[in-house]
Amino acid sequence: MRRIRVGLAQINTIVGDFEGNVSKIVEYSKMGAAEGADIVLFPELAICGYPPEDLLLRVGFLDAAGTAIDEIARQTARLPIITIVGFPERDDDTYNSAAIIYNGRIWDTYRKIFLPNYGVFDEKRYFSQGERIPVYDTPAFRFGVNICEDIWQSEGPTAAQALYGDAEIIFNINASPYSIGKQAHRESMISSRASDNIVPIAYLNSIGGQDELVFDGQSFAADSRGKIVVRASAFREQLLLVDFDTEDVFRKRLHDPRRRERNIFQEIPLDVVEVPFVQAHKKDEIEIVLEKHLEPMEEIWQALVTGLSDYARKNGFKSVVLGLSGGIDSTLVATIAADAVGSKNVHSVFMPTKFTAEQSFSDAQKFSKNLGIDFKVIEIEPLFEGYIEHLNPHFAGKKFDITEENIQSRIRGNILMALSNKFGHLVLATGNKSEMSVGYATLYGDMVGGFAVIKDVPKTLVWELARWKNKSAGKEIIPNSIIERPPTAELRENQLDTDSLPPYEILDAILELYIGEEMSAKEILERSNFDEETVKKIVGMVDRAEYKRRQAPPGIKITTRAFGKERRMPITRKR
């Protein structure tokens, strides 16, 4: 048996924090060496954090990345390991690269070949395509390295490295953002790549939040039969260790003739790079870590908590403030915030008018006590009356309508921003994806905020998450009276959301088809039983609300089709 020990360093980096990122990479390299690892992997663009976006267009940023990768080589020179680190490489152009580091030297760089330019990815804006496929030969084993999208191609670098470059193991480093159900897709794909190419694959992913994106980790490895043999935790930094038997790979390949047909990838050279790595022979046994998948609601919850926690921490906020209406959305956001920044750092404000029901106050007060958060009441009826008094001469002959409704919401937004300015709190917007989709929100009112926690959470999922949180806590954190109460904005007498919208189960189903599946109104009507008038109304509302979404705060992406980077529509167009 020839054994290779690999350490997958699932770390949380900060974009542009070269000093901090280098320190963390060195720390985990030392941890890997102490555990007997031969190779320690770090995520895609770990040196600079992911995604650095237009920072990559700055020469100084690229030079700082080059200096940082040299510093990694210097600080790990005495460690008996090969270190593989993702970084932006400046040469004749910029490349998304992985440095192969050993004994104080960068022996080679692998340059990402397949550059994604869909969804949240814009890599062709920043990087040139790699033009060679290397494999790395040591006296003890041969391995291949590729980056993220490269391994999603069935006839990509993995096949060339394994079947025609004789690599005995493949390392794939990633910064793969979270979305619901994505991990199962990753593991299925990697399992197929491993078994198809008779090669073990170590898949490393980042963790942590970066603006709208959350990286879930859940790094794992598959053996040459495609079996998942180890898996790291979700949303937690971790060094995952795995041992591979390369003799088993050799035995299986003796029965596969494909590796003798070296006529594939003729347009991209396959290089063999010698790395004089000296393997330590004595290795203690390691514990096999195979973390279970999180249940769907728990996984989504952890994604939201991680996204908010890192947004606050990385941007220097220690506390948050939000308007607590007594409704389901704001209570859910407050609950997520308590997990993200601690209950004592969550400040809630109840701002009633004459349209606010007594139940809203009692529910909000009860909830704040359950959660242990700060709760204050600021009456805004006098402010609202003052606005109306000043505007009445200009509104002469006009009836009460959405204008007066929105004034209430904008007063609340003004107060929250004042508290933010005075005390340094991060204002949390509490609108959900369903409302954001159809513009059922007040610009400069309830849309006010520095961060929109549930911006990508449909209303029906809001209720599911609330029920899950109570169940998982074993007690009623969010009062059932809030969960069961029909949604209302309380901006006029006896108002309900269903006055303006269809029931949310219908609305969310239509939105998923129109936004998630990119169906036209005609296609939706052909493939569903929804009422034609309702479908056309909702589609029109979505289209008209684009200008509002452009002015909304950033929020955490959890679905496969989030607003912002992932869905870019013109405001001005023929409808």
QUIUR-V895698 format. One record per residue. N is the residue number from 1. RES is the residue in three letters. PSI is psi in whole degrees, -180 to 180 (* if undefined). NEAR is the number of other C-alpha atoms within 12 Angstrom. Layout:
[[N & RES & PSI & NEAR] [N & RES & PSI & NEAR]]
This chain:
[[1 & MET & 128 & 15] [2 & ARG & 116 & 22] [3 & ARG & 133 & 28] [4 & ILE & 129 & 36] [5 & ARG & 128 & 38] [6 & VAL & 137 & 43] [7 & GLY & 123 & 45] [8 & LEU & 106 & 50] [9 & ALA & 95 & 50] [10 & GLN & 95 & 46] [11 & ILE & 162 & 51] [12 & ASN & 110 & 43] [13 & THR & 170 & 40] [14 & ILE & 130 & 32] [15 & VAL & 126 & 33] [16 & GLY & -6 & 33] [17 & ASP & 72 & 24] [18 & PHE & -43 & 32] [19 & GLU & -47 & 24] [20 & GLY & -40 & 23] [21 & ASN & -41 & 33] [22 & VAL & -44 & 40] [23 & SER & -43 & 24] [24 & LYS & -40 & 32] [25 & ILE & -42 & 42] [26 & VAL & -43 & 37] [27 & GLU & -48 & 25] [28 & TYR & -28 & 38] [29 & SER & -42 & 42] [30 & LYS & -39 & 30] [31 & MET & -43 & 29] [32 & GLY & -43 & 34] [33 & ALA & -40 & 33] [34 & ALA & -26 & 23] [35 & GLU & 8 & 31] [36 & GLY & 19 & 31] [37 & ALA & 145 & 39] [38 & ASP & -37 & 41] [39 & ILE & 137 & 50] [40 & VAL & 127 & 48] [41 & LEU & 145 & 52] [42 & PHE & 155 & 58] [43 & PRO & 169 & 51] [44 & GLU & 129 & 49] [45 & LEU & 35 & 50] [46 & ALA & -31 & 51] [47 & ILE & -42 & 49] [48 & CYS & -8 & 43] [49 & GLY & 156 & 43] [50 & TYR & 137 & 44] [51 & PRO & 135 & 38] [52 & PRO & -11 & 35] [53 & GLU & -134 & 26] [54 & ASP & -2 & 18] [55 & LEU & -26 & 23] [56 & LEU & -11 & 34] [57 & LEU & 1 & 20] [58 & ARG & 124 & 18] [59 & VAL & -40 & 18] [60 & GLY & -36 & 15] [61 & PHE & -44 & 28] [62 & LEU & -39 & 32] [63 & ASP & -39 & 25] [64 & ALA & -36 & 26] [65 & ALA & -41 & 40] [66 & GLY & -42 & 32] [67 & THR & -40 & 23] [68 & ALA & -40 & 35] [69 & ILE & -34 & 42] [70 & ASP & -37 & 30] [71 & GLU & -36 & 26] [72 & ILE & -46 & 44] [73 & ALA & -42 & 31] [74 & ARG & -45 & 21] [75 & GLN & -17 & 26] [76 & THR & 9 & 34] [77 & ALA & -33 & 23] [78 & ARG & 0 & 20] [79 & LEU & 137 & 35] [80 & PRO & 49 & 29] [81 & ILE & 157 & 41] [82 & ILE & 131 & 46] [83 & THR & 131 & 50] [84 & ILE & 118 & 50] [85 & VAL & 132 & 58] [86 & GLY & 137 & 50] [87 & PHE & 158 & 50] [88 & PRO & 120 & 48] [89 & GLU & 126 & 40] [90 & ARG & 123 & 28] [91 & ASP & -125 & 18] [92 & ASP & -23 & 10] [93 & ASP & -166 & 21] [94 & THR & 138 & 30] [95 & TYR & 146 & 37] [96 & ASN & 103 & 50] [97 & SER & 165 & 47] [98 & ALA & 125 & 41] [99 & ALA & 133 & 44] [100 & ILE & 108 & 43] [101 & ILE & 133 & 40] [102 & TYR & 138 & 36] [103 & ASN & 39 & 24] [104 & GLY & 13 & 24] [105 & ARG & 145 & 28] [106 & ILE & 108 & 28] [107 & TRP & -29 & 28] [108 & ASP & 167 & 30] [109 & THR & 134 & 37] [110 & TYR & 132 & 42] [111 & ARG & 127 & 40] [112 & LYS & 132 & 42] [113 & ILE & -48 & 33] [114 & PHE & 110 & 34] [115 & LEU & 111 & 28] [116 & PRO & 140 & 26] [117 & ASN & 47 & 16] [118 & TYR & 168 & 18] [119 & GLY & -125 & 23] [120 & VAL & 0 & 30] [121 & PHE & 140 & 27] [122 & ASP & 39 & 22] [123 & GLU & -25 & 30] [124 & LYS & -16 & 22] [125 & ARG & -29 & 22] [126 & TYR & -29 & 27] [127 & PHE & 152 & 33] [128 & SER & 157 & 25] [129 & GLN & 138 & 28] [130 & GLY & 149 & 31] [131 & GLU & 16 & 22] [132 & ARG & 156 & 29] [133 & ILE & 102 & 40] [134 & PRO & 154 & 39] [135 & VAL & 153 & 39] [136 & TYR & 122 & 40] [137 & ASP & 121 & 29] [138 & THR & 166 & 26] [139 & PRO & -20 & 16] [140 & ALA & -30 & 26] [141 & PHE & 167 & 33] [142 & ARG & 136 & 35] [143 & PHE & 161 & 44] [144 & GLY & 152 & 45] [145 & VAL & 136 & 54] [146 & ASN & 173 & 52] [147 & ILE & 121 & 49] [148 & CYS & -104 & 40] [149 & GLU & -27 & 33] [150 & ASP & -36 & 38] [151 & ILE & -11 & 41] [152 & TRP & -10 & 31] [153 & GLN & 118 & 22] [154 & SER & -31 & 21] [155 & GLU & 35 & 20] [156 & GLY & -159 & 30] [157 & PRO & -32 & 44] [158 & THR & -47 & 49] [159 & ALA & -43 & 41] [160 & ALA & -44 & 46] [161 & GLN & -40 & 46] [162 & ALA & -53 & 45] [163 & LEU & -28 & 41] [164 & TYR & -16 & 36] [165 & GLY & -1 & 37] [166 & ASP & 26 & 35] [167 & ALA & 135 & 43] [168 & GLU & -8 & 45] [169 & ILE & 146 & 48] [170 & ILE & 136 & 49] [171 & PHE & 123 & 51] [172 & ASN & 115 & 48] [173 & ILE & 142 & 46] [174 & ASN & 156 & 48] [175 & ALA & 80 & 43] [176 & SER & 112 & 39] [177 & PRO & 151 & 40] [178 & TYR & 143 & 43] [179 & SER & 159 & 34] [180 & ILE & 127 & 32] [181 & GLY & 1 & 22] [182 & LYS & -35 & 24] [183 & GLN & -41 & 32] [184 & ALA & -38 & 21] [185 & HIS & -44 & 15] [186 & ARG & -50 & 33] [187 & GLU & -37 & 32] [188 & SER & -43 & 21] [189 & MET & -48 & 26] [190 & ILE & -38 & 43] [191 & SER & -42 & 32] [192 & SER & -44 & 29] [193 & ARG & -42 & 42] [194 & ALA & -48 & 40] [195 & SER & -38 & 29] [196 & ASP & -35 & 29] [197 & ASN & 7 & 42] [198 & ILE & 58 & 43] [199 & VAL & 135 & 47] [200 & PRO & 146 & 48] [201 & ILE & 128 & 51] [202 & ALA & 119 & 57] [203 & TYR & 113 & 54] [204 & LEU & 134 & 54] [205 & ASN & 152 & 50] [206 & SER & 166 & 49] [207 & ILE & 161 & 43] [208 & GLY & 170 & 47] [209 & GLY & 142 & 45] [210 & GLN & 100 & 40] [211 & ASP & -119 & 38] [212 & GLU & -19 & 39] [213 & LEU & 147 & 41] [214 & VAL & 135 & 45] [215 & PHE & 126 & 50] [216 & ASP & -4 & 47] [217 & GLY & -118 & 46] [218 & GLN & 38 & 46] [219 & SER & 153 & 53] [220 & PHE & 174 & 50] [221 & ALA & 146 & 47] [222 & ALA & 143 & 39] [223 & ASP & -178 & 36] [224 & SER & -9 & 36] [225 & ARG & -4 & 24] [226 & GLY & 5 & 27] [227 & LYS & 132 & 26] [228 & ILE & 118 & 35] [229 & VAL & -25 & 32] [230 & VAL & 154 & 36] [231 & ARG & 134 & 34] [232 & ALA & 171 & 39] [233 & SER & 162 & 33] [234 & ALA & 137 & 37] [235 & PHE & 33 & 36] [236 & ARG & 136 & 29] [237 & GLU & 142 & 30] [238 & GLN & 145 & 35] [239 & LEU & 109 & 43] [240 & LEU & 125 & 44] [241 & LEU & 143 & 41] [242 & VAL & 140 & 43] [243 & ASP & 138 & 35] [244 & PHE & 143 & 35] [245 & ASP & 107 & 24] [246 & THR & -21 & 30] [247 & GLU & -37 & 23] [248 & ASP & -38 & 22] [249 & VAL & -46 & 35] [250 & PHE & -44 & 27] [251 & ARG & -42 & 16] [252 & LYS & -36 & 24] [253 & ARG & -21 & 27] [254 & LEU & -23 & 16] [255 & HIS & 7 & 12] [256 & ASP & 114 & 19] [257 & PRO & -13 & 14] [258 & ARG & -35 & 21] [259 & ARG & -11 & 26] [260 & ARG & -4 & 17] [261 & GLU & 92 & 15] [262 & ARG & 44 & 19] [263 & ASN & 10 & 16] [264 & ILE & 157 & 22] [265 & PHE & 35 & 23] [266 & GLN & -25 & 15] [267 & GLU & -16 & 11] [268 & ILE & 116 & 19] [269 & PRO & 144 & 21] [270 & LEU & 111 & 32] [271 & ASP & 149 & 27] [272 & VAL & 120 & 25] [273 & VAL & 123 & 27] [274 & GLU & 131 & 21] [275 & VAL & 112 & 28] [276 & PRO & 56 & 22] [277 & PHE & 133 & 28] [278 & VAL & 114 & 19] [279 & GLN & 133 & 26] [280 & ALA & 128 & 24] [281 & HIS & -36 & 16] [282 & LYS & 122 & 14] [283 & LYS & 128 & 19] [284 & ASP & 156 & 14] [285 & GLU & 147 & 14] [286 & ILE & 155 & 18] [287 & GLU & 132 & 14] [288 & ILE & 121 & 18] [289 & VAL & 118 & 23] [290 & LEU & 81 & 22] [291 & GLU & 142 & 22] [292 & LYS & 153 & 20] [293 & HIS & 143 & 26] [294 & LEU & 151 & 23] [295 & GLU & 151 & 17] [296 & PRO & -47 & 22] [297 & MET & -38 & 27] [298 & GLU & -39 & 27] [299 & GLU & -46 & 32] [300 & ILE & -43 & 40] [301 & TRP & -47 & 42] [302 & GLN & -35 & 38] [303 & ALA & -44 & 44] [304 & LEU & -41 & 51] [305 & VAL & -45 & 38] [306 & THR & -44 & 43] [307 & GLY & -45 & 44] [308 & LEU & -44 & 49] [309 & SER & -47 & 36] [310 & ASP & -34 & 37] [311 & TYR & -45 & 38] [312 & ALA & -50 & 35] [313 & ARG & -47 & 24] [314 & LYS & -18 & 23] [315 & ASN & 9 & 21] [316 & GLY & 18 & 15] [317 & PHE & 135 & 26] [318 & LYS & -12 & 29] [319 & SER & 161 & 34] [320 & VAL & 158 & 48] [321 & VAL & 145 & 49] [322 & LEU & 157 & 52] [323 & GLY & 124 & 50] [324 & LEU & 108 & 47] [325 & SER & -14 & 46] [326 & GLY & 2 & 45] [327 & GLY & 173 & 43] [328 & ILE & -37 & 42] [329 & ASP & -51 & 45] [330 & SER & -34 & 44] [331 & THR & -37 & 51] [332 & LEU & -45 & 48] [333 & VAL & -42 & 48] [334 & ALA & -37 & 52] [335 & THR & -43 & 50] [336 & ILE & -43 & 41] [337 & ALA & -39 & 46] [338 & ALA & -39 & 34] [339 & ASP & -31 & 29] [340 & ALA & -43 & 32] [341 & VAL & 0 & 33] [342 & GLY & 138 & 24] [343 & SER & -39 & 26] [344 & LYS & -14 & 24] [345 & ASN & 9 & 30] [346 & VAL & 122 & 37] [347 & HIS & 121 & 40] [348 & SER & 147 & 47] [349 & VAL & 123 & 37] [350 & PHE & 123 & 37] [351 & MET & 84 & 39] [352 & PRO & 156 & 34] [353 & THR & -172 & 32] [354 & LYS & -17 & 22] [355 & PHE & -5 & 27] [356 & THR & 126 & 29] [357 & ALA & 152 & 26] [358 & GLU & -34 & 17] [359 & GLN & -36 & 22] [360 & SER & -43 & 33] [361 & PHE & -49 & 29] [362 & SER & -39 & 24] [363 & ASP & -44 & 32] [364 & ALA & -42 & 43] [365 & GLN & -45 & 31] [366 & LYS & -44 & 26] [367 & PHE & -45 & 38] [368 & SER & -35 & 37] [369 & LYS & -42 & 23] [370 & ASN & -41 & 24] [371 & LEU & -19 & 35] [372 & GLY & 35 & 25] [373 & ILE & 161 & 34] [374 & ASP & 136 & 30] [375 & PHE & 120 & 33] [376 & LYS & 154 & 25] [377 & VAL & 126 & 24] [378 & ILE & 108 & 23] [379 & GLU & 127 & 22] [380 & ILE & 3 & 27] [381 & GLU & -44 & 23] [382 & PRO & -38 & 17] [383 & LEU & -43 & 24] [384 & PHE & -45 & 28] [385 & GLU & -37 & 19] [386 & GLY & -43 & 16] [387 & TYR & -49 & 23] [388 & ILE & -41 & 24] [389 & GLU & -42 & 15] [390 & HIS & -28 & 13] [391 & LEU & -20 & 18] [392 & ASN & -43 & 17] [393 & PRO & -28 & 11] [394 & HIS & -16 & 11] [395 & PHE & 18 & 16] [396 & ALA & 129 & 12] [397 & GLY & 0 & 9] [398 & LYS & 138 & 14] [399 & LYS & 160 & 12] [400 & PHE & 128 & 18] [401 & ASP & -155 & 14] [402 & ILE & -22 & 20] [403 & THR & -52 & 23] [404 & GLU & -34 & 28] [405 & GLU & -46 & 30] [406 & ASN & -30 & 28] [407 & ILE & -42 & 31] [408 & GLN & -46 & 39] [409 & SER & -38 & 35] [410 & ARG & -30 & 30] [411 & ILE & -45 & 35] [412 & ARG & -43 & 43] [413 & GLY & -38 & 36] [414 & ASN & -42 & 27] [415 & ILE & -44 & 32] [416 & LEU & -41 & 39] [417 & MET & -34 & 31] [418 & ALA & -43 & 20] [419 & LEU & -37 & 27] [420 & SER & -48 & 28] [421 & ASN & -40 & 17] [422 & LYS & -39 & 13] [423 & PHE & -3 & 18] [424 & GLY & 18 & 22] [425 & HIS & 151 & 30] [426 & LEU & 123 & 40] [427 & VAL & 127 & 46] [428 & LEU & 120 & 50] [429 & ALA & 146 & 46] [430 & THR & 10 & 49] [431 & GLY & 149 & 47] [432 & ASN & 176 & 41] [433 & LYS & -36 & 44] [434 & SER & -47 & 42] [435 & GLU & -43 & 41] [436 & MET & -35 & 44] [437 & SER & -46 & 43] [438 & VAL & 5 & 37] [439 & GLY & 21 & 31] [440 & TYR & 65 & 32] [441 & ALA & 155 & 37] [442 & THR & 119 & 35] [443 & LEU & 132 & 34] [444 & TYR & 14 & 27] [445 & GLY & -108 & 31] [446 & ASP & -8 & 46] [447 & MET & -8 & 44] [448 & VAL & 137 & 37] [449 & GLY & 163 & 38] [450 & GLY & -21 & 35] [451 & PHE & 136 & 40] [452 & ALA & 97 & 45] [453 & VAL & -44 & 55] [454 & ILE & 28 & 50] [455 & LYS & -29 & 43] [456 & ASP & 21 & 48] [457 & VAL & 111 & 44] [458 & PRO & 154 & 37] [459 & LYS & -41 & 37] [460 & THR & -33 & 29] [461 & LEU & -29 & 32] [462 & VAL & -48 & 42] [463 & TRP & -42 & 34] [464 & GLU & -44 & 26] [465 & LEU & -40 & 36] [466 & ALA & -45 & 39] [467 & ARG & -39 & 31] [468 & TRP & -42 & 28] [469 & LYS & -44 & 32] [470 & ASN & -44 & 25] [471 & LYS & -44 & 18] [472 & SER & -30 & 17] [473 & ALA & -17 & 18] [474 & GLY & 17 & 11] [475 & LYS & 169 & 17] [476 & GLU & 91 & 24] [477 & ILE & -53 & 36] [478 & ILE & 113 & 43] [479 & PRO & 138 & 34] [480 & ASN & -27 & 26] [481 & SER & -30 & 25] [482 & ILE & -43 & 34] [483 & ILE & -39 & 32] [484 & GLU & -15 & 18] [485 & ARG & 135 & 20] [486 & PRO & 134 & 23] [487 & PRO & 140 & 32] [488 & THR & 142 & 30] [489 & ALA & -17 & 39] [490 & GLU & 49 & 31] [491 & LEU & -3 & 34] [492 & ARG & 173 & 25] [493 & GLU & 133 & 17] [494 & ASN & 35 & 17] [495 & GLN & 140 & 20] [496 & LEU & 151 & 21] [497 & ASP & -34 & 25] [498 & THR & -6 & 18] [499 & ASP & -31 & 18] [500 & SER & -20 & 23] [501 & LEU & 156 & 27] [502 & PRO & 168 & 26] [503 & PRO & 145 & 21] [504 & TYR & -29 & 30] [505 & GLU & -33 & 21] [506 & ILE & -46 & 24] [507 & LEU & -49 & 35] [508 & ASP & -35 & 34] [509 & ALA & -41 & 29] [510 & ILE & -43 & 42] [511 & LEU & -38 & 43] [512 & GLU & -40 & 33] [513 & LEU & -41 & 27] [514 & TYR & -42 & 32] [515 & ILE & -51 & 35] [516 & GLY & -42 & 25] [517 & GLU & -4 & 20] [518 & GLU & 35 & 19] [519 & MET & 149 & 21] [520 & SER & 169 & 24] [521 & ALA & -39 & 30] [522 & LYS & -45 & 21] [523 & GLU & -39 & 20] [524 & ILE & -44 & 29] [525 & LEU & -35 & 21] [526 & GLU & -29 & 15] [527 & ARG & 8 & 19] [528 & SER & 176 & 18] [529 & ASN & 18 & 16] [530 & PHE & 151 & 26] [531 & ASP & 135 & 20] [532 & GLU & -43 & 19] [533 & GLU & -40 & 16] [534 & THR & -45 & 24] [535 & VAL & -48 & 35] [536 & LYS & -36 & 25] [537 & LYS & -47 & 22] [538 & ILE & -43 & 39] [539 & VAL & -42 & 34] [540 & GLY & -41 & 22] [541 & MET & -42 & 29] [542 & VAL & -48 & 35] [543 & ASP & -43 & 31] [544 & ARG & -22 & 25] [545 & ALA & 3 & 29] [546 & GLU & -38 & 28] [547 & TYR & -32 & 24] [548 & LYS & -44 & 30] [549 & ARG & -32 & 41] [550 & ARG & -23 & 23] [551 & GLN & 8 & 26] [552 & ALA & 152 & 37] [553 & PRO & 161 & 32] [554 & PRO & 154 & 35] [555 & GLY & 168 & 43] [556 & ILE & 125 & 46] [557 & LYS & 125 & 43] [558 & ILE & -17 & 40] [559 & THR & 174 & 35] [560 & THR & -6 & 27] [561 & ARG & 82 & 32] [562 & ALA & 156 & 37] [563 & PHE & 157 & 40] [564 & GLY & -124 & 32] [565 & LYS & -30 & 25] [566 & GLU & -19 & 24] [567 & ARG & 105 & 27] [568 & ARG & 103 & 19] [569 & MET & 146 & 20] [570 & PRO & 146 & 17] [571 & ILE & -48 & 17] [572 & THR & 115 & 11] [573 & ARG & 163 & 10] [574 & LYS & 132 & 8] [575 & ARG & * & 13]]
